[in-house]
Structure formats: structure tokens, C-alpha cells
């Protein structure tokens, strides 16, 4: 039996030539997923892909020291932490990832 990876992200995008595509990526941890997201979004942006709603794929630039953990929490992290009642202004991606991982028992 094959077990699915605990984290995943799905992109519904349109290619530069107009084809709709759905891509799902899976990872073993949130930390691994955030690194993967950064790589995926860079490639999609460079390739001219857009969200199916026509907007440019959202990409947050990394912090000046290159450590993604110090970047501001993503909108999705903020949403999850707000739903759990633990959001505080100024939480970083790294801190948010740690809180989420701890809550999920990882």
C-alpha cells in the first residue's frame, strides 16, 4: 500500500500557449514543501505561466540573507494560524512552519 506524503500543493495554471494544467507536488515535511514551492514558482514565473484566473503566479521574494525562515509568513500560513487562534503579527515563515508542524505532530 502506498501512503501519500503529508504535505502537498496544487497549482491550477495556464501555459503561455493557453493550455490549462493542474500540477500537484508532495513532500515529506512543511519545510521541504516551502523550499519546493519557491523553486516551482520561480520556474513557472520564468516560463510565463499564469494562474487560471489570469493573475501572475504569486511569488514572495526571499529575505536579503537568503534564509526563507526569516521571510514573513505566507498568506496560507497566516490563514491556518488565524483559524487555530495562534496568529501574531510578525510571525516568520520558519516560526509558522514550526507551529504548524508541532500542531500536526510532525
Buried (B, 14 or more C-beta within 10 A) or exposed (E): EEEEEBBEBEBEBBEEEEEEEEEEBBBEBBBBBBEBBBEBBEEBBEEEBBBEEEEEBEEBEBBEEEEBBBBBBBEEBBEBBEEEEEBEEEBBBBBBBBBBBEEEEE
